[in-house]
Amino acid sequence: MKSTLPALLLLLPVAVPAAAPSARFTADLKSFIHGETVAPATKAPPPRVTAAVSTAAGVPVDAPVEDFFRALADALKAREGVRMLPRLAEQFAMADVPEGHQASEFFVMGVNQVPGPTEIVIQSVEAKGVARLARVEFRYPNATKVKTFKFDAAGKLLGSDLFTLKRVHGDDDGSDSHG
């Protein structure tokens, strides 16, 4: 019996993948051992062009802010949100981040999934204490969206309304939907 058990354990990894894909088996095994897991977000196809970054006429150039948006344009094109992590401040925050998660995780997911603009135009940069607020136009073929970004003194992003979180599943918002 001692030699039969190890042989069965060796056969199990060979037999199980034939019945189910190994990635799914691994995810299910992780869920079984550690509880429910969040499925990794898929990346959207990259935009056709890297967004051109510029500062509007009459607005003084803020090099760290412009560098941030050039890096963002490159990350959007490559669908590599992790490239932006070094440019986020430790205090980076977003509204409505679920407990147990970090805002930076959602920023990375956003970069990997949102449509890429054709142009990013910095409309203004103003000092607010030690922070700087930038109002920026994201220009798309059929629309222009104005977003606000808050940077610390080192030029790292503290917060932005570029991405918003919306609850997709569940009905635990406190409302009574049953009539």
C-alpha positions as CSV (number, residue, x, y, z in Angstrom):
1,M,0.0,0.0,0.0
2,K,2.9,2.3,0.7
3,S,4.1,2.2,-2.9
4,T,0.5,2.5,-4.4
5,L,-0.3,5.9,-2.8
6,P,2.7,7.8,-4.2
7,A,2.0,6.2,-7.6
8,L,-1.6,7.4,-7.5
9,L,-0.5,10.9,-6.5
10,L,1.8,11.0,-9.5
11,L,-0.9,10.0,-11.9
12,L,-3.4,12.6,-10.5
13,P,-1.6,15.6,-12.1
14,V,-1.5,13.8,-15.4
15,A,-5.1,12.6,-15.4
16,V,-6.8,15.8,-14.2
17,P,-5.4,18.2,-16.8
18,A,-6.8,16.0,-19.5
19,A,-10.3,16.6,-18.1
20,A,-9.9,20.3,-17.5
21,P,-7.6,23.1,-18.7
22,S,-4.7,23.5,-16.3
23,A,-5.3,27.3,-15.8
24,R,-8.9,26.7,-14.8
25,F,-7.9,23.8,-12.5
26,T,-5.3,26.0,-10.8
27,A,-7.9,28.8,-10.3
28,D,-10.5,26.4,-9.0
29,L,-7.9,24.9,-6.7
30,K,-6.9,28.3,-5.4
31,S,-10.6,29.2,-4.8
32,F,-11.1,25.9,-3.0
33,I,-8.0,26.5,-0.7
34,H,-8.1,30.3,-0.3
35,G,-11.7,31.2,-1.0
36,E,-13.1,33.1,-4.0
37,T,-10.6,34.8,-6.2
38,V,-11.0,37.7,-8.6
39,A,-10.4,36.7,-12.2
40,P,-7.6,38.6,-13.9
41,A,-8.9,41.3,-16.1
42,T,-8.3,40.9,-19.8
43,K,-6.6,43.6,-21.8
44,A,-8.4,45.4,-24.6
45,P,-6.8,45.6,-28.0
46,P,-4.2,48.4,-28.2
47,P,-5.2,51.7,-29.8
48,R,-4.0,52.2,-33.4
49,V,-1.8,55.1,-32.5
50,T,0.0,56.4,-29.5
51,A,-1.7,59.6,-28.3
52,A,0.1,62.8,-29.1
53,V,0.8,64.8,-25.8
54,S,0.9,68.5,-25.8
55,T,0.3,71.6,-23.6
56,A,-2.3,74.1,-24.8
57,A,-1.1,77.4,-26.2
58,G,-0.5,80.0,-23.5
59,V,-0.2,77.4,-20.7
60,P,3.3,77.2,-19.1
61,V,4.9,73.8,-19.7
62,D,5.2,71.7,-16.5
63,A,7.8,69.1,-17.5
64,P,6.9,66.4,-14.8
65,V,3.2,66.6,-15.7
66,E,3.9,66.4,-19.4
67,D,6.3,63.4,-18.8
68,F,3.5,61.7,-16.8
69,F,1.1,62.0,-19.7
70,R,3.7,60.9,-22.3
71,A,4.2,57.8,-20.1
72,L,0.5,57.3,-19.8
73,A,0.1,57.5,-23.6
74,D,2.8,54.9,-24.1
75,A,1.2,52.6,-21.4
76,L,-2.2,52.9,-23.1
77,K,-0.7,52.0,-26.5
78,A,1.2,49.0,-25.0
79,R,-1.7,48.0,-22.7
80,E,0.9,47.8,-19.9
81,G,-0.7,49.6,-16.9
82,V,2.1,48.3,-14.6
83,R,4.4,50.8,-16.3
84,M,2.5,53.5,-14.5
85,L,3.0,52.2,-11.0
86,P,6.3,54.0,-10.3
87,R,4.4,57.3,-11.3
88,L,1.7,56.8,-8.7
89,A,2.2,58.3,-5.2
90,E,2.0,56.0,-2.2
91,Q,-1.1,58.0,-1.2
92,F,-2.7,57.5,-4.6
93,A,-6.5,57.2,-4.1
94,M,-9.6,56.6,-6.1
95,A,-13.2,56.9,-5.0
96,D,-15.2,53.7,-4.2
97,V,-12.2,51.3,-4.1
98,P,-13.5,48.1,-2.4
99,E,-12.1,47.3,1.0
100,G,-9.0,45.1,0.8
101,H,-8.0,46.4,-2.6
102,Q,-5.5,49.1,-3.6
103,A,-6.4,52.0,-6.0
104,S,-3.3,51.3,-8.0
105,E,-4.7,47.9,-9.0
106,F,-7.7,49.6,-10.6
107,F,-5.6,52.2,-12.2
108,V,-3.5,49.5,-13.9
109,M,-6.7,47.7,-15.0
110,G,-8.1,50.9,-16.4
111,V,-5.0,51.5,-18.5
112,N,-5.2,48.0,-19.8
113,Q,-8.9,48.3,-20.8
114,V,-10.0,51.8,-21.7
115,P,-10.0,53.1,-25.3
116,G,-6.9,55.1,-26.1
117,P,-7.3,58.8,-27.0
118,T,-5.7,60.2,-30.2
119,E,-4.5,63.3,-28.3
120,I,-3.9,64.3,-24.7
121,V,-3.8,68.1,-24.3
122,I,-2.9,69.7,-20.9
123,Q,-5.2,72.7,-20.5
124,S,-4.0,74.0,-17.2
125,V,-1.7,73.3,-14.3
126,E,-2.2,75.2,-11.1
127,A,-0.5,75.0,-7.7
128,K,-2.7,73.9,-4.7
129,G,-0.4,74.1,-1.7
130,V,2.4,71.5,-2.4
131,A,0.2,69.7,-4.9
132,R,-0.5,70.6,-8.5
133,L,-3.9,70.2,-10.3
134,A,-3.9,69.6,-14.0
135,R,-7.0,69.8,-16.2
136,V,-6.5,67.7,-19.3
137,E,-8.4,67.0,-22.5
138,F,-8.5,63.4,-23.7
139,R,-9.5,63.7,-27.4
140,Y,-11.1,60.8,-29.2
141,P,-12.3,60.6,-32.8
142,N,-15.9,61.4,-31.7
143,A,-15.6,63.0,-28.3
144,T,-13.4,65.0,-26.0
145,K,-13.4,64.4,-22.2
146,V,-11.9,66.8,-19.7
147,K,-10.3,65.1,-16.7
148,T,-8.6,66.4,-13.5
149,F,-5.3,65.0,-12.1
150,K,-3.7,65.8,-8.8
151,F,0.1,65.5,-8.5
152,D,2.4,65.7,-5.4
153,A,5.5,67.9,-5.3
154,A,7.6,65.1,-6.8
155,G,5.2,64.8,-9.8
156,K,3.6,61.6,-8.8
157,L,-0.1,61.1,-9.2
158,L,-2.2,61.4,-6.0
159,G,-5.6,61.1,-7.6
160,S,-7.7,61.5,-10.8
161,D,-11.1,61.2,-12.2
162,L,-9.8,59.4,-15.3
163,F,-11.3,56.1,-14.2
164,T,-14.4,55.5,-12.0
165,L,-15.4,52.3,-10.4
166,K,-19.0,51.0,-10.8
167,R,-20.5,48.0,-9.1
168,V,-21.4,45.5,-11.8
169,H,-22.5,42.5,-9.7
170,G,-24.6,42.4,-6.5
171,D,-27.4,44.3,-5.1
172,D,-25.9,45.3,-1.8
173,D,-26.1,49.1,-2.3
174,G,-28.8,49.5,0.3
175,S,-31.7,50.1,-2.0
176,D,-34.8,48.0,-2.0
177,S,-35.1,46.6,-5.5
178,H,-37.9,44.2,-4.7
179,G,-40.6,46.8,-4.7
